[in-house]
Amino acid sequence: MGYKLLLKVKKDDLRAYRLWLEKQDKKPLTVGHILADARCLFRWCEDWLDKSPVPNKLLPRIQERAPDRLSDEEVEAVLSAPEPYAFVCQFGFGTGLRWGELVRASGNDLEVGRMEGGGVQGVLVVHHTKSWKVRRVPLQRGLWDELRLHVGRFLPMEDSWSFTGVVRRHSGVAKFHPHQMRHTFACRWLERGGSLSALQQMLGHSSIVTTQRYARISDDMVRREVGRLELAGNL
């Protein structure tokens, strides 16, 4: 839009901006992210503007995609990577943390929580989150025992690109990337009967709508359910 004063930006300017972005051969998802940033900017500036110039339906409609999760076989292959890469993957699959959150997590973030009935539950406190809200992620016993052995930061690396390259080479899962561990954690949680509201809190989503995309069960889960009903004689 050039060097245009905020007060002079109109709805047609933003519509023209969307058309310009789409002519740059950018993917609809990328265009949507850019326009969402523009919308946030103008909402932030509403104290100085009479009204936000962002028109309704500015963002393009994005084709819904299934969560980019790994299959059980791919998870096993990824966990076969050498140490410390296997440990990092185990940590990611067991908590659903984003890469930046994994990198910052340390032994100081562990605490013991109390369960109903008097039992104890290992908990990881996630401080530096995307939403800036502290959240607590319960840990399974095996992962809790593993994390308690570590001193300082849990991850011995920060570069996600080199980590991804090593895991891909050793596992043979060419499509692997760190964020898939988060998607896989979420899908597995729901497939095993976990609640959507608990998953929202563990993932740190501000809206349940964001979490609901994981509730769309996979084709593989549908096939398993059909097989179960057939064996039970209900089909």
N, C-alpha and C positions, 0 to 999 in steps of 0.2 A: 504493500500500500504506500510505500515511499515515506517521506517525512511529513505525514499528515497529523495535525493536531488531534488529540483524542476527542475534543469537543466537536470536531468536524467530521468524524467517522460516522457514516450512515449504514443502514442495513444493506443497501446495494453495494457498498464498498466491501463488506464482508462476504456477500454472495459472489462478487467478482473475485475475491481472494480465493474462495473455494474453487471456482472454475479454473483459476490460474494454477493452483496446486494440482488439480486433476490432470491438467495438460502437461505437467512435468513427469508424467508416467510414474507417479507415486502410487503405492498400493492404497486401497481404501482405508485400511487400518491406520496407515501412516498419516493420511489426510485427516482422519478422525482425531488422532492424537494431537496434531498441530492445531486444528480448529478448537479442540477442547481446551488447549492452553490459551488460545486467544479469548475464548469465552470466560475462562477464569480471570484473565487479566482485566477484562472490562467489568466483570462483577466486582473485582477488587477496587476498581476505580469509580464505583457508583457513588462514593461520597463526594466526588468532584463533578459527576455527570448528572444531568437531570434524569436520564434513563439509559440503561444499557442498550447500545445499538445492535446487539446480537439478535438476529431474527430467529423465529421458531424454525425448527427442522434445518438448522444450519449444518449439522453434522451428517455425513452420509450414512446410510444404513449399511451395517456390516453383517455379512453372512456369518451366522453363528457357527462356531467350530467346537468340536469336542475337545476337552482338556487334553493337552499334550502330555499324556502319562506313558509310563513304560509298562509292558506286560510283565507277568511274574517271571517268565524266562529271561527277559532282558534285565530285570532287577538282579537275578542270580548271576548273570554274566557280569554286570557292573560291579557287584560285590566281590567278584573274583580278582579284581585288580590288585596289584601289590600294595603293601602298606607304604605310606600312610593313606593312600588314596581310598582303599577299601573302608578305612575308619571314617573318612570324611563322608563317603557315600552312605554308610550306615547312620551317621549323624543326621544327614539331610533327609533320608527316608524315614527316620524315626521322629523327626520334629516338624518338618514342613517349613523350616525357616528359609528366608531368602538368602542369597549368597552373601550379601553385605552383613546380614545378621549372623550367619554362620561364622564369618571371618572375625567378628567382634566378640563372639561368645567366649567365656573363659570359666575357669573353675570357681571364680568368685561369684558367678551367677547361679550356682547350684544352691538349692535349699530343700529342706525336708517339709513336706506338707502332711497334714493329718487327714485320714480317710474316715468315713463312717464306720463304726465298729472298732475304732482304736488303732487301725493299721496306719502305716506311714507310706508316703508316696514321694518319690524323687521328683523335683520340679526344676525346670530351667527358667529363670527370670530373664526375659528379653527386654533390655532397656532401650537401646538405640533402634527404634523402629521407624517404618515409613510414615506412620501416623503420629509419631512422637508420644505414643501412649505405651506405658509399661504393660506387658502381658506375661502370663505364666503358662508354660507348656508342660503338662505331666509327662514323665518319661517312663518307658517300660523298664522292667527290672534289669534286663541284660544291658541296655544302653546306659542306665544309671550307674551300674557297677563299672562299666568301661570309662565313663566320663569322670568318675571319682578318682581314677588313677592318674589323671592328667593335672599338671600344674600350669598355671598361666593360660594363655589362649589355646583353645582346642585345635584350631587349624594351623598347621605348620606352613601354610602358603596363603597368599592373598590374590594371586593372579588366576582368575577363573579360566582364561584361555589356555594356559599351559596345563592346568588341572584337567580341563575337558579333553585336550589332546591325548594326554596319558591314558585316561579312562577309555577313550575310544579305541586306542591302539590295543590295549590289553583285553578289552571286553568284546571287541568286534561289533559293538553297537554304534554304528556310524552316525546315527542321528542324535546321540546323547548330548545334552547340555544341562548345566546345574539346576535350572529352574524346573526341569522335569521331576526332580526329586520332590519338590513342593507339590506339583500336580499329582504325583503318584501317591504321596502321603494322604492328600485330601480324598482322592478317589477310593483308596483302600479303607479309609476311615468310614466312609458312608457305606461301602459295600459290606462291611463287617457289622453294620447296624448302629454306627455312631450317629449322634444327633447333629442336625444342621447348625443349630445355635451354638453347640459346643465347638464345632469346627470353625465357625465364624470367629469365635473368641481366640482360638488357638492360632489361626492364620492372621488375625489382626485386621480383618476387613471392617471398615466403618459401616458398610451396608450389607444386609443379608442377601441382597440381590446379587452382589458379586460372588458370594459363596454358593448361591443356588446353581451356578453353571456346573458345579461338580455333581449336582444331584441328578443330572441327566445320565442315566446308567448306560454303560457301554454295550456294544453288540455282543461282546464276549460274555458279559454278565447275563444278558437275555438268553443266550444259547445255554448257559449253565442252568438257568432257572427252568427252561423248557425241558432239559434233560432230567432235572430233579423231579419235575412233575410227571414225566413219562415213567420214570422208575417207580414212582409212588402210585401209578395207575390212575392219575387224575386227568390225563389227557387221552 
